[in-house]
Amino acid sequence: MTMLQYKEIEYKPAGQFEETRCEKIHNVIFNSSLDASKVVAAEIAQLIKEKAQQNTTCVLGLATGSSPIKVYEELVRLHREEGLSFSNVITFNLDEYWPMQPDDLQSYNHFMHEHLFHHVDILPENIHIPDGTIAPEEVYQYCVDYELKMKEVGGLDFQLLGIGRTGHIGFNEPGSHINSSTRSITLDHLTREDAAPSFLGLENVPKKAITMGISTIRKAKRIVLLAWGISKAEIVQETIEGGVSSQVPATYLQEHENTTFVLDREASDALTRIKTPWLVRACVWTDELKKKAIFWLSEQLKKPILKLTDKEYNEYGMGSLLVEEGSAYELNIKMFNALQHTITGWPGGKPNADDSTRPERSTPERKRVIIFSPHPDDDVISMGGTFNRLVEQGHEVHIAYQTSGNIAVSDQDALRFAEVALSLNPEAQNIKEVIQTLVSKGTNELDTLAVRKLKGEIRKAESLGATRYFEVPDAKVHFLNLPFYETGKVKKDNLSERDVQIMKDLIESVQPHQIYAAGDLADPHGTHKVCLDAVFEAVGALKRAPFMKDCWVWLYRGAWFEWQPHEIDMAVPMSPDQVVKKRKAIFYHQSQKDNVMFQGNDAREFWVRAEDRNRLTAEKYRALGMAEYAAIEAFKRYYF
Ligand code: F6R
């Protein structure tokens, strides 16, 4: 199978998908955004080469944002290692913030040069990016000319797109007309919130942009839209399955005859054929799918599992499951028990108990545990109750903070601490310098090393406050400061051998029976994803070490997203008192309270989110027919 077959085999014009009666846009789902990006880059590379063979230019419409980064990385690799030339390529970028200086770190001009243009042999005169410095009275004519230039070179052969959570393509926000062309547009609040982290605050995000229009985009001969991650799942579903509407501008692509949406698993999560496949096709009933379907049915009918009937299974597309399992009665009991057996108050295993139906082993009684926490607060936010239990139940618990989390401390907080430090030692020159830098720091300016160090120390002290509260000795608290994070910018480096080595060293020295890691991939900067990759790589590299035979890996979620009941392998209930104790531990992370810098798409404070999610999981268990708990923390086992 060649890399390009996704297009050749699976492409069918809209309205002709057999098993996907709900879908109106051709889409393909990949296991990872990396695999997907390579396939898209291969399609672009092939097009460039075909055009070169025909001695003609290849006109590409390009996007910025997080989605296309790996496509550009792969194109750069193809240029460097396989001789792909961009000498016949002409590019037009979708959009640019307005006003915006081209060399500003946040400008799309800077982005494109950093990720692609600086690294390939494209001719500078062939690069077109809307100009964010254009005077207001000239914007209109500028946009007309941008369109004309595209037309003069024969129109776009290929348009790469991302999708915003508002359903925008380019910066065509809800309300955009199907006939719109390149123009100035006011950005939606949600779009500006999503951009806020890279501008270090919402107030710094421009309110306007210049964008290609819907009609400009739809004139492209081929369109590929990329969407990664759970935060895109809902808008992807609305776009692919909903009706065409100016409220979701990406739905205009339903009427384009050569568009493919390229998705990773998470972004496809809300599509009917993924979320409830039994409604649209015959299914192979794996254990996980059975759970998913039955818990879904129970939720739809608002009935606990044990009350579901044969008739209801048949009515909701699960007749084949009944045929496999016998009857609703037997199936219900089996599923009820499976769910019941995920619940334990002994996350490290219950000593001297029969563990055949428990999520964890009863031996060894005292386990060595490492809790990996991407930022210095995810441990308590996402699994504070379980963390506390593990310590109280006598296990040797190590906490490993993977990154320093320094960029998430505000300048005001840093200044406050620096001033206290200076009051204790009024002569300290280095503290005076830090104060001076903070006071004179301009918007968008990067922190100096000294300021980053101070911010890191603030988070370290907060973490120690929380771990001491849970009575973990300081010697068991590890600050790994993984190098990939230490760029001083929102944009981080890729994971390197050095990061993985640091992780491996800790795992080898502790030789844990349990590793907990954040499987919560929806954080706004992708740090959790990199931290999880670091865990997977370290565990993968060590898997032949004898001690690893006894090591189980548990993934937690919570700060941004939660496991759903069918995904949960271990559910640790909490009493109301334990909920309060967890809350207090989270409160130690004062720099992340109230005016948190990187709020993401959720306005609630972290402790509120955590409590809501833990309460919701308990409610879901209750609705499925389990006992009623105040809160539940949930874990999924990762097999390596
Ligand atoms: C970027 C653009 C936008 C982004 C969209 C998704 O040039 O026009 O439409 O594609 O906002 O952004 P990411 O990929 O960062 O999620």
Residues whose N, C-alpha, C, O or C-beta is under 5 A from the ligand:
A	BS01	F6R	A63 T64 G65 S66 S67 L94 D95 L161 G162 I163 G164 H168 I169 G170 F171
